[in-house]
Structure formats: structure tokens, C-alpha cells
Amino acid sequence: MKRLKQRAEAEIIVKKSRFIAIAIPITGLDQVKDVVKTVWAEHKEATHVVHAAVVGESGTLWSCSDDREPKNTAGRPALEVLKGSGVTDIIVCIVRYFGGTLLGTGGLVKAYGDSTKEVLSKIEYEEIIARISFSILTGYEFYDRLKKAFTRFDITQLEEDFAEGITITGNLAIKDKEDFTHSVSDISQGRIRLTFR
């Protein structure tokens, strides 16, 4: 999965109706209502503000709204595009300024789906890396070699506590767990205590 890094916008025009798709990063569905309110405040003259949102590490939580468009012609097509994109922690609000021509249900489905595709083509995202926490208890004699070994791995939130021994904690990319375990074990011939949680 990928995570949206920052807000992005795209616009398409279909039979004189303007569709402005705005992608905004969110961390939970509890933020949807406030984001939609904010977008309405930015576009007071709009006819509709439709939304589709996907959140969660594996993108399993979602929300959508047709905002008075015919049922399943706006939010649902946008949501299906969003779910298929592999992007999570995102809300796409599609602002419609009515252009005077009715699009029909098929036209609406296409317009809202295409708006979502257009904004997704412009977003910046980052890959979500599955992580696991680790803790190391070691003597001072292994510290320098451990620190050198750490440079080969994707470690975040590294903390060290120096006392009688040294406790090192951090988060490791799960894909590196086996290599990391071997590396730590090789340094001390098994005399460093490594635990994962």
C-alpha cells in the first residue's frame, strides 16, 4: 500500500460542468466530516461535494457519499477507483459546479471516476513499510559493531539507554528481520539479547 503525502488537485470539464478533485491525507474516518466541511467552505458556490475515503494500513476502512447526486453515481465510482489504486489514508473530495447539461447516470459515473483518476495521477505518495519493534540488551564491547551493522538496515525510532549494559530499541522493516537477527547474532556469537514485539 501507499500513503498520500500531501494535498493535490485536478480538474476536468464534462459538458460545461467543472469537476475539481481534491486529494487530502487523513489518518481516520473520523476526519471525513471536517474535511468535507472545509472543502465546502472553499467552494461555497459548488453544486455538490462528493467524497470517497480509504484508510488503514491495508486500506480496509472506507467511506463515500453521493451528496444528492443519484444513488451510486458519484461517491461509489470514486471509491472504486480509490480502492483499486493501492493508496490509503486518503480522502478525495470532488467538487462539482453544474454546467447546465444533465449527464445521466452513466455520464455521472464516468465523470466522478475520471475525476478521481485524474487527481490520483498527480499525487505524491510514499510506500507503507510494515515494521516490527525490537529491543537489544548488550555489553559495551559490542556497541560500535552493532551501530555499524545498523547502517545496513531500515531502522526508525532508534533509542539507546546506557546503564550497566546498553539497551537499544527501535523499529525495523519486517522484511529485514531475518538478516538483522543473523547480523546481531554474528557480532556477539549469541551473547547479545535480541527480542521482537
Secondary structure, 3 states (H helix, E strand, C coil): CEEECCCEEEEEEECCEEEEEEEEECCCHHHHHHHHHHHHHHCCCCCEEEEEEEECCCCCEEEEECCCCCCCCCHHHHHHHHHHCCEECEEEEEEEECCCCCCHHHHHHHHHHHHHHHHHCCCCEEECCCEEEEEEEECHHHHHHHHHHHCCCCEEEEEEEECCCEEEEEEEEHHHHHHHHHHHHHHHCCCCEEEEC
